[in-house]
Amino acid sequence: MTGRNQFISGISVILLLFPVLVAAAPLAERQVLDGGVTLLVASRRALPIVTVKVSVRAGSLWEPEGRAGLANLTASLLTRGTATRTAAQIDEEADFIGASLSSWAGRDSSELELTLLKKDLPTGLELLADALLRPEFPDREIARKVGEFKAALRKRQEDPGEVAREAFDGLVFGSHPYGRSLEGTDASLSAITRDDVLRFYRAHYSPERTMITVVGDVEPKEVAERFRTLLRDWPRGGGTAGETAEPKPLPEKVLVKKIDRGVTQANIVLGHQGVKRDNPDYYALTVMNYILGGGGFSSRLVEQIREREGWAYDVSSSFSPGLERGSFQVVLQTKNETAGPAVREVLRELRRIIDQEVTDQELADAKAYLTGSFPLRLDTNRKLADLISTVEYYKLGLDYADRYPTLINAVTRADVLRVARAYLRPDRYVLVVVGDQSKAALPK
């Protein structure tokens, strides 16, 4: 049996070992509380541990122009002082009960997450509600966080891979929020004031823009009662959040950005705009991308660029869909001298998957992995909370775990060819190469 077949066989065994995880039942019990908060509860009694994940429509997608990093700064400050507790007191109370409490922002949402023992749930939920409803955003904490983020940005500039990804996003999305770093820039962080943070919080942190996912040793009724009490004084928002905007289409041409760095490995990102998460072709794209470059050693890009040519240790492709169109990208690192040939091989593989149908074996292997590995997305409280939050946020339906295998297995070779032709752009793409440009012979 080949290594690939052993791997696929192993995934099939995993699927048989975890049938309970994909049983025909909703992922969680859902209800909308009086104030407008969506509450999702999944009872798991194996361990006396509970994970609580709060997701708010307050990601960088809603940041105003010139204030990149505002969403992440606001989210990170939720646990840095409230009307009743200092940052030190929040840390001490969380440590006393052995809880983990953290907050951050992504592109589409901001998150507040709590993990703790069941016996400490009342204390932990009160602490979480205080951070969510009554943050103070002290000036000293704002200055400290801004300093941390600026230091992180400077450190990131030392990583050629991060430099390439940042440049790629900027070219693909332009002035759209998806083109910005979540942490912002040195200039944008310097421009943010406490008033900016307060305005962003008041415009976006409201019950009707919030969902709470609870997974663990809990009863749905008990959790709902606790949150009704804790959130009863949280006023609805004033409708000031505004609408999101789609990224502007890319020009009908190839855009190349070369960034010169004295490194031995060229860091390459090639791609273009992709799809929204609610695109009905998402599942066919998932299968197609697995075959192209998302399937690790089973993918065409790895087989050709790593195994056959020996040009790269790692090469992969991915779609990153969101509320708005995300990106499609191929990422690889190779010696400066082989950067040009590697890029040409990537383009050749893009054209090949557009020109002809994939094989029956490739399709079968992709389906076996994607359906067989799905239960591994549900094997911890945190993973399940993440999946439930994603399913609810993007309105995929709480029967998603039941439908996912059917949706993947319904994809045909013709579907793969159709979506490759519809969504891949081997003649209109963005290419970013960070490396020693004197040695990198790139395509004209």
BELBELLIN-V529844 format. One record per pair of residues at least 12 apart in sequence whose C-alpha atoms are under 7 Angstrom apart, sorted by the first residue. I is the first residue (numbers start at 0). J is the second residue. D is the distance in Angstrom with one decimal. If there is no record, write none. Layout:
i: {I | I}
j: {J | J}
d: {D | D}
//
This chain:
i: {3 | 7 | 7 | 7 | 10 | 10 | 10 | 11 | 11 | 13 | 14 | 14 | 17 | 20 | 20 | 21 | 21 | 21 | 22 | 23 | 24 | 25 | 25 | 26 | 26 | 26 | 26 | 27 | 27 | 27 | 27 | 28 | 28 | 32 | 34 | 34 | 35 | 35 | 36 | 36 | 36 | 36 | 37 | 37 | 37 | 38 | 38 | 38 | 39 | 39 | 39 | 40 | 40 | 40 | 40 | 41 | 41 | 41 | 42 | 42 | 42 | 42 | 42 | 43 | 43 | 43 | 44 | 44 | 46 | 47 | 47 | 47 | 48 | 48 | 48 | 48 | 48 | 49 | 49 | 49 | 49 | 49 | 49 | 49 | 50 | 50 | 50 | 50 | 50 | 50 | 50 | 50 | 51 | 51 | 51 | 51 | 51 | 51 | 52 | 52 | 52 | 52 | 52 | 52 | 52 | 52 | 53 | 53 | 53 | 53 | 53 | 53 | 54 | 54 | 54 | 54 | 54 | 54 | 54 | 55 | 55 | 55 | 55 | 55 | 55 | 55 | 56 | 56 | 56 | 56 | 56 | 56 | 57 | 57 | 57 | 57 | 57 | 57 | 58 | 58 | 58 | 58 | 58 | 58 | 58 | 59 | 59 | 59 | 59 | 59 | 60 | 60 | 60 | 60 | 60 | 61 | 65 | 66 | 66 | 67 | 67 | 67 | 67 | 68 | 68 | 68 | 68 | 69 | 70 | 71 | 71 | 71 | 71 | 73 | 73 | 74 | 74 | 74 | 74 | 75 | 75 | 76 | 77 | 77 | 77 | 77 | 78 | 79 | 80 | 80 | 80 | 80 | 81 | 81 | 81 | 81 | 81 | 82 | 82 | 82 | 96 | 97 | 98 | 98 | 98 | 99 | 99 | 99 | 100 | 100 | 100 | 101 | 105 | 106 | 107 | 107 | 117 | 125 | 128 | 132 | 138 | 145 | 148 | 149 | 159 | 159 | 160 | 163 | 163 | 163 | 163 | 163 | 163 | 164 | 165 | 166 | 167 | 167 | 171 | 171 | 171 | 171 | 172 | 175 | 202 | 202 | 202 | 203 | 205 | 205 | 205 | 206 | 206 | 207 | 212 | 212 | 213 | 214 | 214 | 215 | 245 | 245 | 246 | 251 | 252 | 252 | 253 | 253 | 253 | 253 | 254 | 254 | 254 | 255 | 255 | 255 | 256 | 256 | 256 | 257 | 257 | 257 | 258 | 258 | 258 | 259 | 259 | 259 | 259 | 260 | 260 | 260 | 261 | 261 | 262 | 262 | 263 | 263 | 264 | 264 | 264 | 264 | 264 | 265 | 265 | 265 | 265 | 265 | 265 | 265 | 265 | 265 | 266 | 266 | 266 | 266 | 266 | 266 | 267 | 267 | 267 | 267 | 267 | 267 | 268 | 268 | 268 | 268 | 268 | 268 | 268 | 269 | 269 | 269 | 269 | 269 | 269 | 269 | 270 | 270 | 270 | 270 | 270 | 270 | 271 | 271 | 271 | 271 | 271 | 272 | 272 | 272 | 272 | 273 | 273 | 273 | 273 | 273 | 273 | 273 | 274 | 274 | 274 | 275 | 275 | 275 | 275 | 275 | 275 | 276 | 276 | 276 | 276 | 277 | 282 | 282 | 283 | 283 | 283 | 283 | 284 | 284 | 286 | 286 | 287 | 288 | 288 | 289 | 290 | 290 | 292 | 292 | 293 | 293 | 293 | 300 | 300 | 300 | 300 | 301 | 304 | 310 | 310 | 310 | 311 | 311 | 311 | 313 | 313 | 314 | 314 | 315 | 315 | 315 | 316 | 316 | 316 | 317 | 335 | 335 | 335 | 335 | 336 | 336 | 336 | 337 | 338 | 338 | 338 | 339 | 339 | 339 | 339 | 346 | 349 | 350 | 352 | 352 | 353 | 353 | 353 | 355 | 356 | 356 | 356 | 357 | 362 | 366 | 366 | 370}
j: {297 | 364 | 367 | 368 | 368 | 371 | 372 | 367 | 371 | 371 | 371 | 374 | 374 | 374 | 377 | 374 | 400 | 401 | 401 | 401 | 398 | 397 | 398 | 41 | 387 | 397 | 398 | 39 | 40 | 41 | 397 | 40 | 41 | 227 | 206 | 235 | 206 | 207 | 206 | 207 | 209 | 210 | 209 | 210 | 211 | 210 | 211 | 212 | 211 | 212 | 213 | 212 | 213 | 214 | 219 | 213 | 214 | 215 | 214 | 215 | 216 | 217 | 218 | 214 | 215 | 216 | 215 | 216 | 216 | 116 | 117 | 216 | 115 | 116 | 117 | 215 | 216 | 114 | 115 | 116 | 117 | 214 | 215 | 216 | 113 | 114 | 115 | 213 | 214 | 215 | 380 | 381 | 112 | 113 | 114 | 212 | 213 | 214 | 110 | 111 | 112 | 113 | 211 | 212 | 213 | 384 | 110 | 111 | 112 | 210 | 211 | 212 | 108 | 109 | 110 | 111 | 209 | 210 | 211 | 108 | 109 | 110 | 204 | 208 | 209 | 210 | 107 | 108 | 109 | 203 | 208 | 209 | 70 | 107 | 108 | 109 | 203 | 204 | 70 | 104 | 105 | 106 | 107 | 108 | 109 | 105 | 106 | 107 | 176 | 181 | 106 | 107 | 176 | 177 | 243 | 243 | 187 | 187 | 191 | 179 | 183 | 184 | 187 | 181 | 182 | 183 | 188 | 196 | 104 | 103 | 104 | 181 | 182 | 196 | 200 | 102 | 103 | 104 | 109 | 102 | 103 | 136 | 102 | 130 | 131 | 134 | 130 | 140 | 134 | 135 | 136 | 137 | 129 | 130 | 133 | 134 | 135 | 133 | 134 | 135 | 119 | 115 | 113 | 114 | 115 | 113 | 114 | 115 | 112 | 113 | 114 | 113 | 181 | 177 | 321 | 322 | 216 | 229 | 229 | 233 | 193 | 188 | 182 | 185 | 266 | 433 | 266 | 266 | 267 | 268 | 431 | 432 | 433 | 268 | 180 | 431 | 268 | 431 | 249 | 271 | 272 | 429 | 246 | 246 | 236 | 239 | 240 | 240 | 234 | 235 | 236 | 233 | 235 | 235 | 384 | 388 | 384 | 380 | 384 | 380 | 323 | 324 | 324 | 427 | 427 | 428 | 426 | 427 | 428 | 429 | 428 | 429 | 430 | 429 | 430 | 431 | 430 | 431 | 432 | 431 | 432 | 433 | 432 | 433 | 434 | 433 | 434 | 435 | 436 | 433 | 434 | 435 | 434 | 435 | 434 | 435 | 334 | 335 | 332 | 333 | 334 | 335 | 434 | 332 | 333 | 334 | 335 | 338 | 432 | 433 | 434 | 435 | 331 | 332 | 333 | 432 | 433 | 434 | 330 | 331 | 332 | 431 | 432 | 433 | 328 | 329 | 330 | 331 | 430 | 431 | 432 | 328 | 329 | 330 | 428 | 429 | 430 | 431 | 327 | 328 | 329 | 428 | 429 | 430 | 326 | 327 | 328 | 428 | 429 | 324 | 325 | 326 | 327 | 318 | 320 | 324 | 325 | 326 | 327 | 422 | 320 | 324 | 325 | 320 | 321 | 322 | 323 | 324 | 325 | 320 | 321 | 322 | 393 | 393 | 406 | 407 | 410 | 414 | 415 | 418 | 415 | 418 | 365 | 366 | 415 | 316 | 317 | 365 | 361 | 365 | 315 | 316 | 315 | 316 | 317 | 314 | 315 | 345 | 348 | 314 | 341 | 333 | 337 | 341 | 331 | 332 | 333 | 331 | 332 | 330 | 331 | 329 | 330 | 331 | 328 | 329 | 330 | 329 | 434 | 435 | 438 | 439 | 438 | 439 | 440 | 439 | 439 | 440 | 441 | 439 | 440 | 441 | 442 | 425 | 425 | 425 | 416 | 419 | 416 | 419 | 420 | 416 | 412 | 413 | 416 | 412 | 412 | 407 | 408 | 404}
d: {6.7 | 6.6 | 6.4 | 6.0 | 6.2 | 5.1 | 6.0 | 6.8 | 5.4 | 6.6 | 5.0 | 6.8 | 6.5 | 6.0 | 6.7 | 6.8 | 5.8 | 6.1 | 7.0 | 5.9 | 6.7 | 5.1 | 4.9 | 6.7 | 6.7 | 5.4 | 6.5 | 5.7 | 5.1 | 4.5 | 6.8 | 5.2 | 6.4 | 6.8 | 6.0 | 6.7 | 5.2 | 4.4 | 4.7 | 5.3 | 5.4 | 5.5 | 6.5 | 4.5 | 6.2 | 5.8 | 4.9 | 6.1 | 6.2 | 4.7 | 6.2 | 5.9 | 4.8 | 5.9 | 5.6 | 6.3 | 4.8 | 6.6 | 5.9 | 5.2 | 5.8 | 5.5 | 6.3 | 6.6 | 4.4 | 5.2 | 6.3 | 4.6 | 6.7 | 5.8 | 5.2 | 5.4 | 5.8 | 4.5 | 5.3 | 5.7 | 5.9 | 5.7 | 5.6 | 6.1 | 5.9 | 5.7 | 4.3 | 5.9 | 5.7 | 4.4 | 6.7 | 5.8 | 5.3 | 6.3 | 6.2 | 6.2 | 5.7 | 5.0 | 6.3 | 5.7 | 4.5 | 6.6 | 6.9 | 5.9 | 4.5 | 6.5 | 5.7 | 5.1 | 6.5 | 6.7 | 5.5 | 5.0 | 6.2 | 5.9 | 4.5 | 6.4 | 6.2 | 5.7 | 4.7 | 6.7 | 5.7 | 5.4 | 6.4 | 5.4 | 5.2 | 6.5 | 6.6 | 5.6 | 4.4 | 6.5 | 6.5 | 4.7 | 6.6 | 6.6 | 5.5 | 6.6 | 6.5 | 6.8 | 4.9 | 5.3 | 5.5 | 7.0 | 5.6 | 5.6 | 5.3 | 4.9 | 4.4 | 3.9 | 5.1 | 6.4 | 4.8 | 6.4 | 6.3 | 6.5 | 5.6 | 5.7 | 5.2 | 6.7 | 6.8 | 6.6 | 5.9 | 5.2 | 6.4 | 6.6 | 4.3 | 6.8 | 5.7 | 5.3 | 4.4 | 3.9 | 6.5 | 6.8 | 6.1 | 5.7 | 4.5 | 6.4 | 6.3 | 5.7 | 6.9 | 5.7 | 5.0 | 5.8 | 6.2 | 5.2 | 5.1 | 6.1 | 6.9 | 5.2 | 6.4 | 5.4 | 5.5 | 6.6 | 6.0 | 5.7 | 6.6 | 6.9 | 6.7 | 6.2 | 5.3 | 4.1 | 4.7 | 5.7 | 6.4 | 5.8 | 6.5 | 6.6 | 6.9 | 5.6 | 4.5 | 5.5 | 5.2 | 6.6 | 5.7 | 4.6 | 6.8 | 6.8 | 6.9 | 6.8 | 6.9 | 6.6 | 6.3 | 6.9 | 6.4 | 6.8 | 6.8 | 6.4 | 6.4 | 5.8 | 6.4 | 6.1 | 5.6 | 6.6 | 6.8 | 6.5 | 6.0 | 6.5 | 5.9 | 6.7 | 6.9 | 7.0 | 6.8 | 6.0 | 6.8 | 5.9 | 6.3 | 6.8 | 5.9 | 5.6 | 6.7 | 5.3 | 5.0 | 5.6 | 6.9 | 5.5 | 5.0 | 6.9 | 5.8 | 6.6 | 6.1 | 6.4 | 6.8 | 5.7 | 6.0 | 6.3 | 5.8 | 7.0 | 7.0 | 5.9 | 4.8 | 6.9 | 6.7 | 4.8 | 5.0 | 5.9 | 6.3 | 4.7 | 6.2 | 5.9 | 4.7 | 5.9 | 6.2 | 4.8 | 6.5 | 5.9 | 5.1 | 6.1 | 6.2 | 4.7 | 6.5 | 6.0 | 5.3 | 5.4 | 5.5 | 6.3 | 4.8 | 5.3 | 6.5 | 5.4 | 5.7 | 6.1 | 6.0 | 6.2 | 6.1 | 5.2 | 4.5 | 5.5 | 6.4 | 5.6 | 5.4 | 5.8 | 5.0 | 6.5 | 6.5 | 5.6 | 4.3 | 7.0 | 6.2 | 4.7 | 6.9 | 5.7 | 5.1 | 6.4 | 5.8 | 5.4 | 6.1 | 5.7 | 4.6 | 6.6 | 6.5 | 5.6 | 4.7 | 6.8 | 5.9 | 5.3 | 6.7 | 5.5 | 5.2 | 6.7 | 6.8 | 5.6 | 4.5 | 6.5 | 5.4 | 4.2 | 6.1 | 5.3 | 5.4 | 6.7 | 5.8 | 5.5 | 6.6 | 5.3 | 5.9 | 6.6 | 5.9 | 4.3 | 5.8 | 6.4 | 6.8 | 5.6 | 5.1 | 4.3 | 5.0 | 6.9 | 5.4 | 4.4 | 5.7 | 4.8 | 5.2 | 5.7 | 5.1 | 4.4 | 6.3 | 4.8 | 5.1 | 6.3 | 6.9 | 6.9 | 6.5 | 5.9 | 5.7 | 6.2 | 5.9 | 6.8 | 7.0 | 6.3 | 6.1 | 7.0 | 5.3 | 6.8 | 6.6 | 6.2 | 6.6 | 6.5 | 4.7 | 4.5 | 5.7 | 5.3 | 6.1 | 6.7 | 6.9 | 6.9 | 7.0 | 5.9 | 6.8 | 5.8 | 6.5 | 6.9 | 6.8 | 5.9 | 4.8 | 6.0 | 6.7 | 5.7 | 4.4 | 5.6 | 5.6 | 6.7 | 5.5 | 4.2 | 6.3 | 6.7 | 6.4 | 6.2 | 5.6 | 4.8 | 5.4 | 5.1 | 6.7 | 6.9 | 5.6 | 6.7 | 6.5 | 6.3 | 5.0 | 4.1 | 5.9 | 5.9 | 6.1 | 6.5 | 6.8 | 6.6 | 6.0 | 5.3 | 5.2 | 6.9 | 5.9 | 6.7 | 5.5 | 6.1 | 6.9 | 6.3 | 6.1 | 5.3}
//
